[in-house]
Every structure is written in structure tokens, then in C-alpha cells.
């Protein structure tokens, strides 16, 4: 009961977009009752709103370890993987959601997004070999729309900008 009260307070702060306070209350709920998947799922959502995708990923993974049929947990795990630039792992998560709920439109769309990122990665790899750095920058810009927290994409973009002689841009990306 105490854990549920903490979760409800967390939900109230989340609704007000006060994600730091929401995080604190979800953490209290987890500390009180560490085996509840939805508490980890809620904290993962809060961490995602704060842009803390690596931590959010850990909570999302814990939520699905506790309850493998927790659809929102799998969705959040996939979104974290995608934001961090791991489109293959994201695809697996979204496919798991579709196994649990084949009509889940969010998972269908996110799976398309993950596929798009994989395509841009492949194109960039080929174009880097061809030394077509402008095209690599273009591909990385598109991939970063879906994977804003991916250091690998940012570094590749910065490297290509430097190779194009666009040093101030390269420095700002790096």
C-alpha cells in the first residue's frame, strides 16, 4: 500500500512534467516493493523524459525481467535502445511487443524507425568507404533524428565534417 502511494505521487508529478520529483517517488516505490514491474517501467519513462537513456534502459530491462508480458516495458526498452543507436536490439524489443499484441501501432511504427536507422547505418558505411563524407553526414543526421543519444553516430558525423574541412561544425558536434 505504501509503495502504491509513492507510485501515485510519482504519477502526479509526472503528469505535471516534474520528472525529477516523479523519479524520486518512483524510486521510493521501488525501494518499498522491488518486485513490481510497473514501478520500474514508470521510472524508466521518467528517466527517458530526462534524457537519461542508459539508466532508463536498465529500469526497462528490469521491468521485463520481472514480467515478460509487460508490453510498455518492452516498448520502453526498445525506445531506449533506439535512442542510444542500437537499432538491432530495439527491433527485437518491438518484435516482442508485436508477439504480445500484434495490433500495437506504436510498436509497428517504432519497428519501422529502427529499420530506417539500420538502413542509414548501412548506407553511411558504404559511403564512408567511397569517401563520400557529405552523404555520411546526411545519413547520420537522419539516423540521429531517431537516435539522439547515440555517441557513435555523432562521432562519425563529426569525423566526416572534419574530413570535409568543416572544422567549426565538427568541433561543435564532437
N, C-alpha and C positions, 0 to 999 in steps of 0.2 A: 504493500500500500504506500509506503514511504517513497519507494522508487517511482511508482506511478505519479505521485505528487510532484516529484522532481521533474519527471518527463513532461507533465502538463505545464509546469512553469517554463521549461525549456521551449515547449511548443509556443507558448505565449510570446516569449522573447523572439523566437524565430519569426513568428508572424509579424512582429514589429521591426524585423530586419536588424535586430540587435544580436548579431551572431556570436559575439564574444560571450555575452551573458547566457545565450542559449547553450553554447558549448559547455559553460561551467555547470549548468543544471543537468545536461545530458551526462556529463562526467559523474556528477553525484548519483544519478540514477544507475549508471554502470557500476560505480563503487558499491552501491547498496545491493544491486542484483546483477552480477556479472554474466549471467547466462541468458540474457534476453536479447535476441537478435535485433529487435526493432530499436532498442536503445543505441546499439552500435550504428544501426542504419541512420538514425536521426543525427547522431554526432557526425557521421560521415557526410551527410548532406550539409551540415553546418560548416564543417571544415572545407568542403568544396566551395561554399559561398565565400569563405575567407581566402580562397586561392591556395589552400594548403593541401594539394592533391596527394602527396606521398602519404601524409598522415591519414587522409580520408580513405585512401586505398586500403590501408591496414584495417581501419574500422569496417569498411565494406566487406573485406575478406573475412573478418571475424564474424560479421553478421551472417554470412552464408555458410561458414563452418558450423555455426550454431543451428542454422535452419536452412538446409539446401533448397527448400522450396520458397524462400523469401525473395520474391520477384524484384522488389525495389532494391534489395541488397545486391543482386546480380546486375541490375541496371546501373547502380552507383559504382560498383566495381568496374564495370565496362567503361563508364564515363571517365573515371579516374585514369584507367589505363590509356584511354584515347587522349585525354588532356596531356598526359605525360609522354605521348608519342609511341605507345606500344599498341599499334592498331591490331596486331595479330591476337594478342591476349584480349583486347576489347571485343574483337569479333567472337571469340569463344564465349565470353560472358553474354553477349547479346543473343547468340545462338541458344544458350542455356535458357534465357528468358523465353525465347520462342518455343522451346520444348515444353516449358511450363504453361505458356499462354500464347498459342500460335497466332492470335489476333492482336498482340500487343504492338500498336502502331509506333510507339516510342522506340521499342527495340528494333523494329523494321527500319526506321529512319536512321537510328544510330549505327546499325549494321551497314547501311549504305555509306554513312560518313566514314566509318572505319575502312571500308573498301576503297573509298576515294583517297584517303590518306595513303593506303598501301600503293595505289596506282601512282600518286605523285612521288612517292619514295622511289619506285622503280624507274620512272621517267628521269628523275633527278640523278640517279645512279648512272644511267646510260649517258646522259648529257654531261655529267662531270667527266666521264672517261673521254668524251668527244671535246672536252674543254669549252663547252657552250655554257659558260657561267651565268649568263643572263637568264637562260632558261631554268637553270638550277635555282636561281634566286626566285624566279616566278613560281616554281613548284614548291619551294619552301614557304613562300608567302601563303600559298593556297593551303598547304598542309598545316601551317600554324594557325589558320582560322579554326581548325578542329582540335589542334593540339597546342594550345597556347603556352603550356608549361614544359614543352619539350626542349631541353637544352641542346640535344643533338641537332635538331633542325635549325636552331638559332645559330649554333656554331658553324654549321655547314653554310648557312646563308652569309654569315659574317666573313667566312673564308672566301667565298665566291665574290663578295663585294670587294674585298681586298685585292683579289686577283684581277678584278676589273678596274682597279685603281680608284675605287670609290671609298677612300680611306675614312673620311668622317662618318659615313653611313656604317661602314664595317665596325668602326670603333663603338658607335652608339648601340649597334645590335649586340656586339660582344659584351 
